[in-house]
Amino acid sequence: MKPIPTLVLNDGHHLPALGLGTYKLKGADGVRALTSAMANGYRLLDSAFNYENEGTLGEAVRAAGLARDALHLTSKLPGRHQRFDAALATIEESLYRARIDHWDLYLIHWPNPARGLYVEAWRALIEARRRGLVRSIGVSNFLPEHLNTLGRETGVLPAVNQVELHPYFPQAGQLAFDGAHGIVTQAWSPLGRANALLQEPILQAIAQRLGRSVAQVILRWQVQLGAVPLPKASSAARQVENRSVFDFALSEQDLADIATLARADGRLAGQDPAHYEEF
C-alpha cells in the first residue's frame, strides 16, 4: 500500500491526510485494533482524555514497534479542565497515561462558550507547546466566532479544527473559514456513524459506477473538499478499505450530487458548539 499523503500545517509540522478515530477502542481489543491500523499504514491516531483510551493508544504504539517520529498522536482537553493550571496538568496526565513524551497534536475538545474559559485553555495549550509537551495545537468543534476570539485575544490561531463533517452536514462555511485562515479541518464521524448515510441511493450509485464502497466514496469526497477524515475501524479489512481513497477521484457531477444530501442541520446528535457543553 502507498503511504497516506501528508499536509503541511500552519506551524510547519506535517499531518497525514487521513487518520484513525479511536473512540470506544480501549483495553486489549483496542490495542489489537490500533496495532492493526498501524500495520495497515495509519500514522495519525486520534484519541481524547474523555475517551479514556490514551493508555490503550500508548500500549499499541509500543506494540507496533514503529519509530515515534513516524507517528502523529492526538489527544484532547476535556471541558472540565479548561482552567489554565488544570489544562496543563491534564496534558501532563495525558502523557503519563500514554507513556509518551509529547503529543503531536493536542486539541481543546469543545469551546463550552457558556463557561467562557476556552481562551484560558488556549493559552495553556500555547504554554504546553512552548514547554515541548505538544508539537502542534488546535481545537475541536470551534465555530468561526470562537476562532476569531482566539486570534484576537492571543494572536495565535489553531493548526487544526476538528468538526463533525459528513454528507448530511458538509460544513461548507466552516471549511471555507478554516481554509482562509490557514487552519486544516479534520472530520469526526466522517461516515455519519455508518448508519442511514451508507444506504443513500446517490452514494450507492456513485460507488457502483466507480467499483468502490460507499464508505470510500464518502471519505474521498472529504479528501477532495480539503478535509482530513478520521474514520474509526477495528477490523483490518475495514481499515484497509477506509484508507484506500487516494487512487481515484470523484467527478464534478459526483460532488454536485453528494451536495444534495446536505440538511439544514444535519448534526447527528444536535451538538451545536454555540450551546453544547462537554463535561
N, C-alpha and C positions, 0 to 999 in steps of 0.2 A: 504493500500500500504506500502511496505517496504521502509525505508528511502534510499535515494540515498547514495551510499558509498562515503567515503572521501579519499583523498590523502594527504600525508604529503609533504609540500613544503620544499625547502632547507633552509628556515629560521625557521622551526619548526612549523609554522602555518598549519592549515588544510584547504582543499579546496574540495568542492563536486566534484564528478567525472562527473557531468553533470549539466549544468545551463541553464538559460533562457536568450536569446538575447532579447533586448528591443528596438532595432532600430525602429523608427516610432510609438512606443507606447507612446502616450502622451495625456494630458488632461484627462477628466473624463473617456473616453473609455479606456485610458491607465491605469488609476488607477484600473478600474474594471478588466482588463486583468491581471495585476500584482498581485492584491489581489487574484484572482482566482488561479494563478500559485502557490502562497504561500499556499493556501488551499489545493492544489494538490501535495504538498510535495517539491516544489522547494525552495532551500535555497540560491542558488547562482544566483544573478540577475546582469546582465552586462549592464551598461549604459556608457555614454560618455558626456563630455561637449558639443561636437558638435551635439549630438542627441537632445539637448535642452529638455531633459526629466528627469533631475535629480530631479526637483521638483515633478514631477509625481511619480517617484520612492519613494521619501521620504513620500509623501502622502499615497501611497499604503502600505508602511511599517507601518505607524501609523494605517491605517485602518485594517490591518491584525491582529494587536494585539499580534504578536509574540515577544518573548524575543529578544532583539537586538543581543545578543551574539549567537543566533541560526542562524543568517543570515550572508551571505557573499556578501557584496555590493561592486560593482566595478564601477569605472569611469576612464576616460582617458583624458590626457592633449592634447589639440589641437596644431597643428603645429605653429600657430601664436603666441603662448605663451611659447616658449621654452627658452627664456632668464631666468636666474636664478630667479630674483626677480618677474618677470611676472609669472613664473611657480608656485612659492609659493603662490602668490596672487590668481591664478586661482584655486589651490587646496582648498584654504580657501573659495573662492566663490562657488566652487562645494559643499562644506559642508553647506554653508549658503542656497544654493538653495534647497538642500535635507533636511535641518534642522536635520542633524545628527552630531555627534561629532567626527566621524572618518570614513574613508573608510577602508574596509577590504583589498582591493586591488586597487592600482592606477597604471595606465599604461601610458607610452608615446605612443600616438596613432599611429604615423608614424615616422620613423627616419628623413625624409626630408634631406637626406645627402648633397644635394647641398648647403644647408644653413649652415651646419657644426655646429649646435647647440645642437645636441642630447646628447652629453656628458655633456654639461652645464645643460640641462634639467634633466639628470640623477642625477647629483649632487644635484639638487633641490629636487628630489624625495627622495634621501638619507636623506637630511635635514628634509623633511616633516615627514619621518619615525622617525627620532630622536626626533622631536617635538611631536610625538603622533598623528599627523593628519591622518596618514595612518598606517596600520599594516604591509602589505606586498607590495612590489613594483615590477613592471615588465614592460614589453614593449609589443608592438603590431607591427606586420609586420617587425620585425628586422631580417635581414639576418645574417649568421654566421660572416661575416666581421664586421658588426655593433656590434654584441655581443662581439667579440674578442676585439674591441676597448674599449667598456665599461669596460671589465675586466682589460685590460692593463692600462687604464687611472685612474680608481677609485678603483680597487681591489674588486669590488662588482658586482656580476652577478645577473641578474633578477631572481625572483622566478618563473615567468611565461612569456611565449612568445605567444601571441595570433596571429594566422596567418590564412589566407584563406586555408581551407583544406576540400576536398571532393573527391569522386572517380575520377573525371576528373583531379584533381590536388592534388595527395596524399602526396606530400611533404616528401618523404622518407628521403632525405638528411637532410632536416631541422629537422625532428623528431629525426633522429639519432644524429645530433649535439646537439640539446637541451638535449636529454636524457644523452648523455655522459658528459654534463656539469651540470647535476642536475637541469635542467630547465624544468618545466612542460609546455607542448604545449597545448594551447587551440585552438579550431577550430571555426572560424567565417564562416558564410554561410555554415554550415556543410551539408545542404541538397541541395547545389548548387542553392539556391533561388527557389527550388521546381518546376523547370520547366522541361527541357528535361531530367534531371537526373532521375526523377521518372518514366519516360517512357522507360528506358533502359531494354531490354528483359532479360539481365543477372540478373539484380536486381529483376525484376518481377518473374523470375523463382525461385530464391532463396527464395523470400518472400512467394510464393505459396507453396513451399515444406515445409517451416517451419510454415506456418499458421500465418505469420506476415505481417505487412505492409512494403512497400518498404522503407518508412522513418525509420522504426525500424531497418531494415537490415543495412541501411547506418549508423545510429547512433551507432549500435552495432559494426560495422566494425571499427569506430573511437575509440570506447572504447577498442577494442582488439588491436588496434595499440598503445595504451597508450596515446591517446589524450583526451581532455575534450571538448566534443561538446557543443555548445551554440545555440541550435535551438530556433527560435522565433515562438511563437504560441499565438494567442489571445483567442482562444476558449478553454473551459475546456476540451472538448473531445480530441482535438489535443495535449493539454498539457499532459494529462494522457498517450496518445499513445506514445508521444516522450520520456517520462521518463521511460517507461516500457521496458527497454532493458537490465536489469541486471538478467533476469531469463532464458536466453537462450544463446547459443554460435554458432558462425559460424565455419564451418569446415575449415581445411587447403585448401581443394579444393575450398570452397566458397571464401576464401581470395585470392587464386590464380586467380579465375575467375574475381573477382572485380578488381584486379590489371590490367587486360587487358583494363580497361576503361580509364586508365591514358593517358593524352595527353601531347605532348612536352611542351606546355604552356597552361594549362587548366584554367588559371585565367579567371574568369567570365567577368571582365571589364578591363583586361590588366593592372592592378595596380601593376606594378613591384616595390617593395620597393627600388631597386637600383636607380630608377629615379623618381618615383611618388612623388609629392609634395602635402601634405594635408594642407589646409589653417588653 
